[in-house]
Amino acid sequence: MALGNGLVARIERTVDFYGPGRPIPADELHARLHALDIVPDKDFTEFVGRWGGCFVGVSVHAWDNAELIGRETCIELTIEGA
Protein backbone atom coordinates (compact mmCIF):
# COMPACT_ATOMS: atom_id res chain seq x y z
CA MET A 1 0.00 0.00 0.00
CA ALA A 2 1.51 3.29 -1.14
CA LEU A 3 -0.19 5.46 1.48
CA GLY A 4 0.82 3.44 4.56
CA ASN A 5 -1.41 1.99 7.25
CA GLY A 6 -1.09 4.89 9.72
CA LEU A 7 -1.97 7.50 7.12
CA VAL A 8 -4.88 5.42 5.80
CA ALA A 9 -6.30 5.14 9.34
CA ARG A 10 -6.12 8.95 9.78
CA ILE A 11 -7.69 9.55 6.38
CA GLU A 12 -10.47 7.05 7.18
CA ARG A 13 -11.34 8.93 10.39
CA THR A 14 -11.42 12.26 8.56
CA VAL A 15 -13.47 10.91 5.65
CA ASP A 16 -15.91 9.34 8.13
CA PHE A 17 -16.38 12.82 9.63
CA TYR A 18 -16.56 14.95 6.44
CA GLY A 19 -17.85 12.40 3.95
CA PRO A 20 -16.39 10.68 0.88
CA GLY A 21 -16.87 11.28 -2.79
CA ARG A 22 -17.54 8.51 -5.28
CA PRO A 23 -14.54 6.16 -5.46
CA ILE A 24 -12.94 6.41 -8.90
CA PRO A 25 -11.66 3.13 -10.38
CA ALA A 26 -8.06 3.33 -11.63
CA ASP A 27 -9.04 2.58 -15.22
CA GLU A 28 -11.59 5.44 -15.22
CA LEU A 29 -9.06 7.83 -13.67
CA HIS A 30 -6.35 6.94 -16.18
CA ALA A 31 -8.74 7.19 -19.14
CA ARG A 32 -10.06 10.64 -18.19
CA LEU A 33 -6.64 12.08 -17.36
CA HIS A 34 -5.11 10.59 -20.51
CA ALA A 35 -6.99 13.27 -22.48
CA LEU A 36 -4.75 15.84 -20.75
CA ASP A 37 -1.59 13.74 -21.18
CA ILE A 38 -1.47 13.30 -17.41
CA VAL A 39 -0.41 10.07 -15.74
CA PRO A 40 -1.76 10.14 -12.18
CA ASP A 41 0.56 9.48 -9.27
CA LYS A 42 0.05 6.09 -7.60
CA ASP A 43 -0.89 7.73 -4.27
CA PHE A 44 -3.54 9.91 -5.95
CA THR A 45 -4.83 6.85 -7.81
CA GLU A 46 -5.10 4.92 -4.54
CA PHE A 47 -6.66 7.87 -2.68
CA VAL A 48 -9.45 8.58 -5.17
CA GLY A 49 -9.93 4.85 -5.68
CA ARG A 50 -10.80 4.55 -1.99
CA TRP A 51 -12.51 7.84 -1.13
CA GLY A 52 -13.09 9.82 -4.33
CA GLY A 53 -12.74 13.57 -4.16
CA CYS A 54 -13.14 14.71 -0.56
CA PHE A 55 -11.85 16.90 2.26
CA VAL A 56 -9.14 15.51 4.56
CA GLY A 57 -7.73 18.75 5.97
CA VAL A 58 -7.22 19.86 2.36
CA SER A 59 -9.52 19.37 -0.60
CA VAL A 60 -8.58 16.47 -2.86
CA HIS A 61 -10.56 16.80 -6.08
CA ALA A 62 -11.50 14.05 -8.53
CA TRP A 63 -15.07 14.12 -9.90
CA ASP A 64 -18.32 13.25 -8.16
CA ASN A 65 -16.72 14.86 -5.11
CA ALA A 66 -18.06 15.00 -1.57
CA GLU A 67 -20.51 17.89 -1.22
CA LEU A 68 -18.18 19.76 1.12
CA ILE A 69 -15.62 20.55 -1.62
CA GLY A 70 -17.99 21.36 -4.47
CA ARG A 71 -18.38 20.18 -8.03
CA GLU A 72 -15.06 21.33 -9.57
CA THR A 73 -13.19 18.37 -11.00
CA CYS A 74 -9.46 17.84 -10.90
CA ILE A 75 -9.55 18.23 -14.69
CA GLU A 76 -11.26 21.64 -14.53
CA LEU A 77 -8.85 22.83 -11.85
CA THR A 78 -5.87 21.62 -13.88
CA ILE A 79 -7.06 23.39 -17.03
CA GLU A 80 -7.77 26.62 -15.09
CA GLY A 81 -4.28 26.55 -13.57
CA ALA A 82 -2.53 26.01 -16.91
PDB file of N, CA, C and O in Angstrom:
ATOM      1  N   MET A   1       0.838  -1.181   0.000  1.00  0.00           N
ATOM      2  CA  MET A   1       0.000   0.000   0.000  1.00  0.00           C
ATOM      3  C   MET A   1       0.884   1.246   0.000  1.00  0.00           C
ATOM      4  O   MET A   1       1.728   1.416   0.879  1.00  0.00           O
ATOM      5  N   ALA A   2       0.686   2.102  -0.978  1.00  0.00           N
ATOM      6  CA  ALA A   2       1.514   3.288  -1.140  1.00  0.00           C
ATOM      7  C   ALA A   2       1.305   4.312  -0.033  1.00  0.00           C
ATOM      8  O   ALA A   2       2.247   5.012   0.339  1.00  0.00           O
ATOM      9  N   LEU A   3       0.094   4.416   0.499  1.00  0.00           N
ATOM     10  CA  LEU A   3      -0.193   5.456   1.484  1.00  0.00           C
ATOM     11  C   LEU A   3       0.238   5.089   2.897  1.00  0.00           C
ATOM     12  O   LEU A   3       0.416   5.991   3.715  1.00  0.00           O
ATOM     13  N   GLY A   4       0.411   3.850   3.216  1.00  0.00           N
ATOM     14  CA  GLY A   4       0.823   3.444   4.559  1.00  0.00           C
ATOM     15  C   GLY A   4      -0.368   3.299   5.501  1.00  0.00           C
ATOM     16  O   GLY A   4      -1.326   4.068   5.434  1.00  0.00           O
ATOM     17  N   ASN A   5      -0.292   2.318   6.364  1.00  0.00           N
ATOM     18  CA  ASN A   5      -1.411   1.989   7.253  1.00  0.00           C
ATOM     19  C   ASN A   5      -1.792   3.118   8.204  1.00  0.00           C
ATOM     20  O   ASN A   5      -2.977   3.373   8.416  1.00  0.00           O
ATOM     21  N   GLY A   6      -0.798   3.800   8.780  1.00  0.00           N
ATOM     22  CA  GLY A   6      -1.086   4.887   9.722  1.00  0.00           C
ATOM     23  C   GLY A   6      -1.806   6.043   9.045  1.00  0.00           C
ATOM     24  O   GLY A   6      -2.765   6.589   9.589  1.00  0.00           O
ATOM     25  N   LEU A   7      -1.341   6.414   7.857  1.00  0.00           N
ATOM     26  CA  LEU A   7      -1.972   7.503   7.119  1.00  0.00           C
ATOM     27  C   LEU A   7      -3.384   7.107   6.686  1.00  0.00           C
ATOM     28  O   LEU A   7      -4.310   7.912   6.783  1.00  0.00           O
ATOM     29  N   VAL A   8      -3.553   5.884   6.214  1.00  0.00           N
ATOM     30  CA  VAL A   8      -4.876   5.416   5.799  1.00  0.00           C
ATOM     31  C   VAL A   8      -5.851   5.486   6.972  1.00  0.00           C
ATOM     32  O   VAL A   8      -6.998   5.894   6.790  1.00  0.00           O
ATOM     33  N   ALA A   9      -5.424   5.101   8.157  1.00  0.00           N
ATOM     34  CA  ALA A   9      -6.298   5.143   9.338  1.00  0.00           C
ATOM     35  C   ALA A   9      -6.717   6.585   9.640  1.00  0.00           C
ATOM     36  O   ALA A   9      -7.879   6.829   9.961  1.00  0.00           O
ATOM     37  N   ARG A  10      -5.789   7.542   9.542  1.00  0.00           N
ATOM     38  CA  ARG A  10      -6.122   8.950   9.784  1.00  0.00           C
ATOM     39  C   ARG A  10      -7.070   9.474   8.717  1.00  0.00           C
ATOM     40  O   ARG A  10      -8.024  10.188   9.026  1.00  0.00           O
ATOM     41  N   ILE A  11      -6.814   9.125   7.469  1.00  0.00           N
ATOM     42  CA  ILE A  11      -7.694   9.552   6.379  1.00  0.00           C
ATOM     43  C   ILE A  11      -9.088   8.969   6.586  1.00  0.00           C
ATOM     44  O   ILE A  11     -10.083   9.675   6.420  1.00  0.00           O
ATOM     45  N   GLU A  12      -9.169   7.696   6.944  1.00  0.00           N
ATOM     46  CA  GLU A  12     -10.468   7.054   7.181  1.00  0.00           C
ATOM     47  C   GLU A  12     -11.277   7.810   8.233  1.00  0.00           C
ATOM     48  O   GLU A  12     -12.471   8.045   8.046  1.00  0.00           O
ATOM     49  N   ARG A  13     -10.635   8.192   9.335  1.00  0.00           N
ATOM     50  CA  ARG A  13     -11.343   8.929  10.390  1.00  0.00           C
ATOM     51  C   ARG A  13     -11.848  10.268   9.868  1.00  0.00           C
ATOM     52  O   ARG A  13     -12.972  10.669  10.172  1.00  0.00           O
ATOM     53  N   THR A  14     -11.037  10.950   9.097  1.00  0.00           N
ATOM     54  CA  THR A  14     -11.419  12.258   8.560  1.00  0.00           C
ATOM     55  C   THR A  14     -12.541  12.118   7.539  1.00  0.00           C
ATOM     56  O   THR A  14     -13.500  12.890   7.558  1.00  0.00           O
ATOM     57  N   VAL A  15     -12.425  11.138   6.651  1.00  0.00           N
ATOM     58  CA  VAL A  15     -13.472  10.908   5.649  1.00  0.00           C
ATOM     59  C   VAL A  15     -14.772  10.488   6.328  1.00  0.00           C
ATOM     60  O   VAL A  15     -15.850  10.880   5.882  1.00  0.00           O
ATOM     61  N   ASP A  16     -14.693   9.709   7.383  1.00  0.00           N
ATOM     62  CA  ASP A  16     -15.905   9.339   8.126  1.00  0.00           C
ATOM     63  C   ASP A  16     -16.600  10.583   8.677  1.00  0.00           C
ATOM     64  O   ASP A  16     -17.828  10.633   8.746  1.00  0.00           O
ATOM     65  N   PHE A  17     -15.812  11.587   9.069  1.00  0.00           N
ATOM     66  CA  PHE A  17     -16.380  12.816   9.628  1.00  0.00           C
ATOM     67  C   PHE A  17     -16.949  13.728   8.544  1.00  0.00           C
ATOM     68  O   PHE A  17     -18.079  14.200   8.665  1.00  0.00           O
ATOM     69  N   TYR A  18     -16.166  13.983   7.473  1.00  0.00           N
ATOM     70  CA  TYR A  18     -16.559  14.952   6.444  1.00  0.00           C
ATOM     71  C   TYR A  18     -17.315  14.341   5.265  1.00  0.00           C
ATOM     72  O   TYR A  18     -18.045  15.048   4.570  1.00  0.00           O
ATOM     73  N   GLY A  19     -17.158  13.072   5.036  1.00  0.00           N
ATOM     74  CA  GLY A  19     -17.853  12.399   3.949  1.00  0.00           C
ATOM     75  C   GLY A  19     -16.979  12.171   2.728  1.00  0.00           C
ATOM     76  O   GLY A  19     -16.148  13.011   2.384  1.00  0.00           O
ATOM     77  N   PRO A  20     -17.170  11.021   2.070  1.00  0.00           N
ATOM     78  CA  PRO A  20     -16.391  10.678   0.882  1.00  0.00           C
ATOM     79  C   PRO A  20     -17.069  11.167  -0.396  1.00  0.00           C
ATOM     80  O   PRO A  20     -18.239  11.550  -0.402  1.00  0.00           O
ATOM     81  N   GLY A  21     -16.304  11.140  -1.460  1.00  0.00           N
ATOM     82  CA  GLY A  21     -16.871  11.278  -2.794  1.00  0.00           C
ATOM     83  C   GLY A  21     -17.086   9.884  -3.354  1.00  0.00           C
ATOM     84  O   GLY A  21     -16.977   8.891  -2.635  1.00  0.00           O
ATOM     85  N   ARG A  22     -17.394   9.816  -4.648  1.00  0.00           N
ATOM     86  CA  ARG A  22     -17.540   8.507  -5.285  1.00  0.00           C
ATOM     87  C   ARG A  22     -16.155   7.953  -5.586  1.00  0.00           C
ATOM     88  O   ARG A  22     -15.365   8.623  -6.252  1.00  0.00           O
ATOM     89  N   PRO A  23     -15.837   6.755  -5.120  1.00  0.00           N
ATOM     90  CA  PRO A  23     -14.545   6.156  -5.465  1.00  0.00           C
ATOM     91  C   PRO A  23     -14.392   6.047  -6.986  1.00  0.00           C
ATOM     92  O   PRO A  23     -15.321   5.649  -7.688  1.00  0.00           O
ATOM     93  N   ILE A  24     -13.219   6.403  -7.471  1.00  0.00           N
ATOM     94  CA  ILE A  24     -12.942   6.414  -8.902  1.00  0.00           C
ATOM     95  C   ILE A  24     -12.028   5.230  -9.226  1.00  0.00           C
ATOM     96  O   ILE A  24     -10.884   5.201  -8.773  1.00  0.00           O
ATOM     97  N   PRO A  25     -12.507   4.258  -9.995  1.00  0.00           N
ATOM     98  CA  PRO A  25     -11.657   3.132 -10.377  1.00  0.00           C
ATOM     99  C   PRO A  25     -10.429   3.606 -11.164  1.00  0.00           C
ATOM    100  O   PRO A  25     -10.505   4.578 -11.917  1.00  0.00           O
ATOM    101  N   ALA A  26      -9.323   2.927 -10.988  1.00  0.00           N
ATOM    102  CA  ALA A  26      -8.063   3.333 -11.627  1.00  0.00           C
ATOM    103  C   ALA A  26      -8.197   3.444 -13.139  1.00  0.00           C
ATOM    104  O   ALA A  26      -7.648   4.369 -13.738  1.00  0.00           O
ATOM    105  N   ASP A  27      -8.919   2.517 -13.767  1.00  0.00           N
ATOM    106  CA  ASP A  27      -9.043   2.584 -15.221  1.00  0.00           C
ATOM    107  C   ASP A  27      -9.821   3.822 -15.662  1.00  0.00           C
ATOM    108  O   ASP A  27      -9.496   4.419 -16.688  1.00  0.00           O
ATOM    109  N   GLU A  28     -10.837   4.212 -14.906  1.00  0.00           N
ATOM    110  CA  GLU A  28     -11.592   5.435 -15.216  1.00  0.00           C
ATOM    111  C   GLU A  28     -10.709   6.665 -15.028  1.00  0.00           C
ATOM    112  O   GLU A  28     -10.710   7.564 -15.870  1.00  0.00           O
ATOM    113  N   LEU A  29      -9.965   6.709 -13.941  1.00  0.00           N
ATOM    114  CA  LEU A  29      -9.060   7.830 -13.672  1.00  0.00           C
ATOM    115  C   LEU A  29      -8.040   7.983 -14.788  1.00  0.00           C
ATOM    116  O   LEU A  29      -7.854   9.078 -15.320  1.00  0.00           O
ATOM    117  N   HIS A  30      -7.382   6.893 -15.143  1.00  0.00           N
ATOM    118  CA  HIS A  30      -6.353   6.943 -16.183  1.00  0.00           C
ATOM    119  C   HIS A  30      -6.943   7.363 -17.528  1.00  0.00           C
ATOM    120  O   HIS A  30      -6.329   8.143 -18.256  1.00  0.00           O
ATOM    121  N   ALA A  31      -8.127   6.851 -17.861  1.00  0.00           N
ATOM    122  CA  ALA A  31      -8.745   7.194 -19.142  1.00  0.00           C
ATOM    123  C   ALA A  31      -9.088   8.674 -19.214  1.00  0.00           C
ATOM    124  O   ALA A  31      -8.839   9.316 -20.235  1.00  0.00           O
ATOM    125  N   ARG A  32      -9.652   9.219 -18.154  1.00  0.00           N
ATOM    126  CA  ARG A  32     -10.057  10.637 -18.191  1.00  0.00           C
ATOM    127  C   ARG A  32      -8.856  11.570 -18.153  1.00  0.00           C
ATOM    128  O   ARG A  32      -8.874  12.621 -18.793  1.00  0.00           O
ATOM    129  N   LEU A  33      -7.820  11.207 -17.419  1.00  0.00           N
ATOM    130  CA  LEU A  33      -6.640  12.076 -17.360  1.00  0.00           C
ATOM    131  C   LEU A  33      -5.757  11.926 -18.591  1.00  0.00           C
ATOM    132  O   LEU A  33      -4.971  12.821 -18.901  1.00  0.00           O
ATOM    133  N   HIS A  34      -5.878  10.814 -19.287  1.00  0.00           N
ATOM    134  CA  HIS A  34      -5.108  10.593 -20.511  1.00  0.00           C
ATOM    135  C   HIS A  34      -5.390  11.694 -21.531  1.00  0.00           C
ATOM    136  O   HIS A  34      -4.501  12.079 -22.291  1.00  0.00           O
ATOM    137  N   ALA A  35      -6.619  12.200 -21.552  1.00  0.00           N
ATOM    138  CA  ALA A  35      -6.993  13.271 -22.479  1.00  0.00           C
ATOM    139  C   ALA A  35      -6.153  14.528 -22.263  1.00  0.00           C
ATOM    140  O   ALA A  35      -6.007  15.340 -23.176  1.00  0.00           O
ATOM    141  N   LEU A  36      -5.605  14.690 -21.068  1.00  0.00           N
ATOM    142  CA  LEU A  36      -4.745  15.837 -20.753  1.00  0.00           C
ATOM    143  C   LEU A  36      -3.265  15.465 -20.778  1.00  0.00           C
ATOM    144  O   LEU A  36      -2.415  16.268 -20.395  1.00  0.00           O
ATOM    145  N   ASP A  37      -2.963  14.266 -21.221  1.00  0.00           N
ATOM    146  CA  ASP A  37      -1.593  13.736 -21.184  1.00  0.00           C
ATOM    147  C   ASP A  37      -1.026  13.723 -19.777  1.00  0.00           C
ATOM    148  O   ASP A  37       0.153  14.009 -19.565  1.00  0.00           O
ATOM    149  N   ILE A  38      -1.884  13.386 -18.809  1.00  0.00           N
ATOM    150  CA  ILE A  38      -1.471  13.300 -17.409  1.00  0.00           C
ATOM    151  C   ILE A  38      -1.521  11.845 -16.975  1.00  0.00           C
ATOM    152  O   ILE A  38      -2.513  11.151 -17.197  1.00  0.00           O
ATOM    153  N   VAL A  39      -0.440  11.393 -16.356  1.00  0.00           N
ATOM    154  CA  VAL A  39      -0.407  10.069 -15.743  1.00  0.00           C
ATOM    155  C   VAL A  39      -0.504  10.305 -14.236  1.00  0.00           C
ATOM    156  O   VAL A  39       0.406  10.889 -13.648  1.00  0.00           O
ATOM    157  N   PRO A  40      -1.592   9.861 -13.603  1.00  0.00           N
ATOM    158  CA  PRO A  40      -1.757  10.144 -12.180  1.00  0.00           C
ATOM    159  C   PRO A  40      -0.747   9.395 -11.318  1.00  0.00           C
ATOM    160  O   PRO A  40      -0.377   8.256 -11.605  1.00  0.00           O
ATOM    161  N   ASP A  41      -0.323  10.051 -10.276  1.00  0.00           N
ATOM    162  CA  ASP A  41       0.561   9.481  -9.267  1.00  0.00           C
ATOM    163  C   ASP A  41      -0.131   8.283  -8.603  1.00  0.00           C
ATOM    164  O   ASP A  41      -1.355   8.264  -8.467  1.00  0.00           O
ATOM    165  N   LYS A  42       0.651   7.298  -8.198  1.00  0.00           N
ATOM    166  CA  LYS A  42       0.050   6.094  -7.600  1.00  0.00           C
ATOM    167  C   LYS A  42      -0.674   6.403  -6.291  1.00  0.00           C
ATOM    168  O   LYS A  42      -1.676   5.756  -5.984  1.00  0.00           O
ATOM    169  N   ASP A  43      -0.193   7.375  -5.510  1.00  0.00           N
ATOM    170  CA  ASP A  43      -0.886   7.732  -4.267  1.00  0.00           C
ATOM    171  C   ASP A  43      -2.232   8.397  -4.565  1.00  0.00           C
ATOM    172  O   ASP A  43      -3.222   8.106  -3.894  1.00  0.00           O
ATOM    173  N   PHE A  44      -2.281   9.284  -5.562  1.00  0.00           N
ATOM    174  CA  PHE A  44      -3.542   9.913  -5.955  1.00  0.00           C
ATOM    175  C   PHE A  44      -4.513   8.856  -6.463  1.00  0.00           C
ATOM    176  O   PHE A  44      -5.697   8.872  -6.125  1.00  0.00           O
ATOM    177  N   THR A  45      -4.003   7.938  -7.278  1.00  0.00           N
ATOM    178  CA  THR A  45      -4.830   6.850  -7.807  1.00  0.00           C
ATOM    179  C   THR A  45      -5.422   6.026  -6.673  1.00  0.00           C
ATOM    180  O   THR A  45      -6.609   5.700  -6.695  1.00  0.00           O
ATOM    181  N   GLU A  46      -4.605   5.691  -5.685  1.00  0.00           N
ATOM    182  CA  GLU A  46      -5.098   4.918  -4.541  1.00  0.00           C
ATOM    183  C   GLU A  46      -6.097   5.730  -3.722  1.00  0.00           C
ATOM    184  O   GLU A  46      -7.134   5.210  -3.308  1.00  0.00           O
ATOM    185  N   PHE A  47      -5.787   7.006  -3.488  1.00  0.00           N
ATOM    186  CA  PHE A  47      -6.660   7.867  -2.684  1.00  0.00           C
ATOM    187  C   PHE A  47      -8.046   7.959  -3.299  1.00  0.00           C
ATOM    188  O   PHE A  47      -9.038   7.638  -2.646  1.00  0.00           O
ATOM    189  N   VAL A  48      -8.121   8.398  -4.560  1.00  0.00           N
ATOM    190  CA  VAL A  48      -9.453   8.578  -5.169  1.00  0.00           C
ATOM    191  C   VAL A  48     -10.125   7.239  -5.452  1.00  0.00           C
ATOM    192  O   VAL A  48     -11.348   7.177  -5.581  1.00  0.00           O
ATOM    193  N   GLY A  49      -9.348   6.182  -5.550  1.00  0.00           N
ATOM    194  CA  GLY A  49      -9.934   4.850  -5.682  1.00  0.00           C
ATOM    195  C   GLY A  49     -10.629   4.393  -4.412  1.00  0.00           C
ATOM    196  O   GLY A  49     -11.557   3.585  -4.463  1.00  0.00           O
ATOM    197  N   ARG A  50     -10.186   4.903  -3.280  1.00  0.00           N
ATOM    198  CA  ARG A  50     -10.795   4.547  -1.995  1.00  0.00           C
ATOM    199  C   ARG A  50     -11.905   5.517  -1.592  1.00  0.00           C
ATOM    200  O   ARG A  50     -12.984   5.100  -1.171  1.00  0.00           O
ATOM    201  N   TRP A  51     -11.626   6.827  -1.727  1.00  0.00           N
ATOM    202  CA  TRP A  51     -12.513   7.836  -1.135  1.00  0.00           C
ATOM    203  C   TRP A  51     -13.072   8.852  -2.129  1.00  0.00           C
ATOM    204  O   TRP A  51     -13.903   9.677  -1.750  1.00  0.00           O
ATOM    205  N   GLY A  52     -12.645   8.814  -3.370  1.00  0.00           N
ATOM    206  CA  GLY A  52     -13.088   9.824  -4.335  1.00  0.00           C
ATOM    207  C   GLY A  52     -12.544  11.188  -3.960  1.00  0.00           C
ATOM    208  O   GLY A  52     -11.604  11.295  -3.172  1.00  0.00           O
ATOM    209  N   GLY A  53     -13.124  12.211  -4.514  1.00  0.00           N
ATOM    210  CA  GLY A  53     -12.738  13.573  -4.156  1.00  0.00           C
ATOM    211  C   GLY A  53     -13.393  13.949  -2.841  1.00  0.00           C
ATOM    212  O   GLY A  53     -14.610  13.834  -2.696  1.00  0.00           O
ATOM    213  N   CYS A  54     -12.591  14.400  -1.875  1.00  0.00           N
ATOM    214  CA  CYS A  54     -13.138  14.714  -0.560  1.00  0.00           C
ATOM    215  C   CYS A  54     -12.191  15.619   0.208  1.00  0.00           C
ATOM    216  O   CYS A  54     -11.097  15.939  -0.258  1.00  0.00           O
ATOM    217  N   PHE A  55     -12.625  16.024   1.380  1.00  0.00           N
ATOM    218  CA  PHE A  55     -11.846  16.896   2.260  1.00  0.00           C
ATOM    219  C   PHE A  55     -11.201  16.070   3.354  1.00  0.00           C
ATOM    220  O   PHE A  55     -11.877  15.315   4.054  1.00  0.00           O
ATOM    221  N   VAL A  56      -9.881  16.213   3.503  1.00  0.00           N
ATOM    222  CA  VAL A  56      -9.145  15.510   4.561  1.00  0.00           C
ATOM    223  C   VAL A  56      -8.165  16.467   5.243  1.00  0.00           C
ATOM    224  O   VAL A  56      -7.028  16.098   5.541  1.00  0.00           O
ATOM    225  N   GLY A  57      -8.617  17.693   5.485  1.00  0.00           N
ATOM    226  CA  GLY A  57      -7.733  18.747   5.972  1.00  0.00           C
ATOM    227  C   GLY A  57      -7.365  19.674   4.825  1.00  0.00           C
ATOM    228  O   GLY A  57      -7.112  20.861   5.033  1.00  0.00           O
ATOM    229  N   VAL A  58      -7.337  19.141   3.641  1.00  0.00           N
ATOM    230  CA  VAL A  58      -7.225  19.857   2.364  1.00  0.00           C
ATOM    231  C   VAL A  58      -8.222  19.199   1.415  1.00  0.00           C
ATOM    232  O   VAL A  58      -8.613  18.048   1.607  1.00  0.00           O
ATOM    233  N   SER A  59      -8.623  19.934   0.403  1.00  0.00           N
ATOM    234  CA  SER A  59      -9.525  19.365  -0.598  1.00  0.00           C
ATOM    235  C   SER A  59      -8.725  18.555  -1.608  1.00  0.00           C
ATOM    236  O   SER A  59      -7.739  19.035  -2.166  1.00  0.00           O
ATOM    237  N   VAL A  60      -9.156  17.332  -1.832  1.00  0.00           N
ATOM    238  CA  VAL A  60      -8.575  16.466  -2.855  1.00  0.00           C
ATOM    239  C   VAL A  60      -9.678  16.243  -3.888  1.00  0.00           C
ATOM    240  O   VAL A  60     -10.649  15.531  -3.630  1.00  0.00           O
ATOM    241  N   HIS A  61      -9.516  16.860  -5.059  1.00  0.00           N
ATOM    242  CA  HIS A  61     -10.563  16.802  -6.084  1.00  0.00           C
ATOM    243  C   HIS A  61     -10.354  15.635  -7.029  1.00  0.00           C
ATOM    244  O   HIS A  61      -9.223  15.298  -7.382  1.00  0.00           O
ATOM    245  N   ALA A  62     -11.453  15.024  -7.435  1.00  0.00           N
ATOM    246  CA  ALA A  62     -11.498  14.053  -8.527  1.00  0.00           C
ATOM    247  C   ALA A  62     -12.693  14.496  -9.358  1.00  0.00           C
ATOM    248  O   ALA A  62     -12.645  15.562  -9.973  1.00  0.00           O
ATOM    249  N   TRP A  63     -13.751  13.719  -9.395  1.00  0.00           N
ATOM    250  CA  TRP A  63     -15.075  14.121  -9.896  1.00  0.00           C
ATOM    251  C   TRP A  63     -16.077  13.354  -9.066  1.00  0.00           C
ATOM    252  O   TRP A  63     -15.722  12.372  -8.414  1.00  0.00           O
ATOM    253  N   ASP A  64     -17.315  13.783  -9.081  1.00  0.00           N
ATOM    254  CA  ASP A  64     -18.318  13.250  -8.159  1.00  0.00           C
ATOM    255  C   ASP A  64     -17.793  13.361  -6.726  1.00  0.00           C
ATOM    256  O   ASP A  64     -17.807  12.401  -5.956  1.00  0.00           O
ATOM    257  N   ASN A  65     -17.329  14.572  -6.400  1.00  0.00           N
ATOM    258  CA  ASN A  65     -16.715  14.858  -5.106  1.00  0.00           C
ATOM    259  C   ASN A  65     -17.736  14.852  -3.973  1.00  0.00           C
ATOM    260  O   ASN A  65     -18.945  14.906  -4.202  1.00  0.00           O
ATOM    261  N   ALA A  66     -17.221  14.786  -2.747  1.00  0.00           N
ATOM    262  CA  ALA A  66     -18.059  14.997  -1.573  1.00  0.00           C
ATOM    263  C   ALA A  66     -18.638  16.406  -1.652  1.00  0.00           C
ATOM    264  O   ALA A  66     -17.988  17.318  -2.163  1.00  0.00           O
ATOM    265  N   GLU A  67     -19.849  16.584  -1.153  1.00  0.00           N
ATOM    266  CA  GLU A  67     -20.515  17.886  -1.223  1.00  0.00           C
ATOM    267  C   GLU A  67     -19.692  19.011  -0.620  1.00  0.00           C
ATOM    268  O   GLU A  67     -19.749  20.142  -1.105  1.00  0.00           O
ATOM    269  N   LEU A  68     -18.939  18.729   0.413  1.00  0.00           N
ATOM    270  CA  LEU A  68     -18.178  19.755   1.117  1.00  0.00           C
ATOM    271  C   LEU A  68     -17.226  20.518   0.207  1.00  0.00           C
ATOM    272  O   LEU A  68     -17.022  21.715   0.413  1.00  0.00           O
ATOM    273  N   ILE A  69     -16.634  19.864  -0.797  1.00  0.00           N
ATOM    274  CA  ILE A  69     -15.624  20.552  -1.619  1.00  0.00           C
ATOM    275  C   ILE A  69     -16.165  21.045  -2.952  1.00  0.00           C
ATOM    276  O   ILE A  69     -15.422  21.664  -3.714  1.00  0.00           O
ATOM    277  N   GLY A  70     -17.410  20.799  -3.255  1.00  0.00           N
ATOM    278  CA  GLY A  70     -17.990  21.358  -4.472  1.00  0.00           C
ATOM    279  C   GLY A  70     -17.873  20.445  -5.677  1.00  0.00           C
ATOM    280  O   GLY A  70     -17.428  19.302  -5.571  1.00  0.00           O
ATOM    281  N   ARG A  71     -18.273  20.960  -6.803  1.00  0.00           N
ATOM    282  CA  ARG A  71     -18.382  20.177  -8.029  1.00  0.00           C
ATOM    283  C   ARG A  71     -17.170  20.279  -8.945  1.00  0.00           C
ATOM    284  O   ARG A  71     -17.090  19.519  -9.910  1.00  0.00           O
ATOM    285  N   GLU A  72     -16.216  21.185  -8.691  1.00  0.00           N
ATOM    286  CA  GLU A  72     -15.063  21.331  -9.575  1.00  0.00           C
ATOM    287  C   GLU A  72     -14.275  20.030  -9.629  1.00  0.00           C
ATOM    288  O   GLU A  72     -13.960  19.436  -8.597  1.00  0.00           O
ATOM    289  N   THR A  73     -13.962  19.596 -10.846  1.00  0.00           N
ATOM    290  CA  THR A  73     -13.192  18.369 -11.000  1.00  0.00           C
ATOM    291  C   THR A  73     -11.706  18.684 -11.012  1.00  0.00           C
ATOM    292  O   THR A  73     -11.302  19.833 -11.199  1.00  0.00           O
ATOM    293  N   CYS A  74     -10.902  17.657 -10.813  1.00  0.00           N
ATOM    294  CA  CYS A  74      -9.457  17.842 -10.898  1.00  0.00           C
ATOM    295  C   CYS A  74      -9.065  18.275 -12.315  1.00  0.00           C
ATOM    296  O   CYS A  74      -8.078  18.986 -12.502  1.00  0.00           O
ATOM    297  N   ILE A  75      -9.835  17.846 -13.297  1.00  0.00           N
ATOM    298  CA  ILE A  75      -9.551  18.233 -14.688  1.00  0.00           C
ATOM    299  C   ILE A  75      -9.821  19.720 -14.878  1.00  0.00           C
ATOM    300  O   ILE A  75      -8.987  20.424 -15.449  1.00  0.00           O
ATOM    301  N   GLU A  76     -10.952  20.209 -14.417  1.00  0.00           N
ATOM    302  CA  GLU A  76     -11.264  21.638 -14.527  1.00  0.00           C
ATOM    303  C   GLU A  76     -10.226  22.488 -13.799  1.00  0.00           C
ATOM    304  O   GLU A  76      -9.792  23.517 -14.316  1.00  0.00           O
ATOM    305  N   LEU A  77      -9.832  22.064 -12.613  1.00  0.00           N
ATOM    306  CA  LEU A  77      -8.853  22.834 -11.848  1.00  0.00           C
ATOM    307  C   LEU A  77      -7.484  22.812 -12.523  1.00  0.00           C
ATOM    308  O   LEU A  77      -6.749  23.798 -12.460  1.00  0.00           O
ATOM    309  N   THR A  78      -7.134  21.703 -13.167  1.00  0.00           N
ATOM    310  CA  THR A  78      -5.871  21.624 -13.883  1.00  0.00           C
ATOM    311  C   THR A  78      -5.871  22.547 -15.090  1.00  0.00           C
ATOM    312  O   THR A  78      -4.895  23.256 -15.333  1.00  0.00           O
ATOM    313  N   ILE A  79      -6.960  22.540 -15.843  1.00  0.00           N
ATOM    314  CA  ILE A  79      -7.057  23.391 -17.031  1.00  0.00           C
ATOM    315  C   ILE A  79      -7.038  24.867 -16.639  1.00  0.00           C
ATOM    316  O   ILE A  79      -6.385  25.672 -17.304  1.00  0.00           O
ATOM    317  N   GLU A  80      -7.749  25.235 -15.562  1.00  0.00           N
ATOM    318  CA  GLU A  80      -7.766  26.625 -15.095  1.00  0.00           C
ATOM    319  C   GLU A  80      -6.394  27.085 -14.657  1.00  0.00           C
ATOM    320  O   GLU A  80      -6.045  28.250 -14.847  1.00  0.00           O
ATOM    321  N   GLY A  81      -5.602  26.187 -14.068  1.00  0.00           N
ATOM    322  CA  GLY A  81      -4.279  26.548 -13.570  1.00  0.00           C
ATOM    323  C   GLY A  81      -3.210  26.578 -14.653  1.00  0.00           C
ATOM    324  O   GLY A  81      -2.102  27.059 -14.412  1.00  0.00           O
ATOM    325  N   ALA A  82      -3.523  26.074 -15.834  1.00  0.00           N
ATOM    326  CA  ALA A  82      -2.526  26.012 -16.910  1.00  0.00           C
ATOM    327  C   ALA A  82      -2.283  27.355 -17.551  1.00  0.00           C
ATOM    328  O   ALA A  82      -1.472  27.462 -18.470  1.00  0.00           O
TER     329      ALA A  82
END
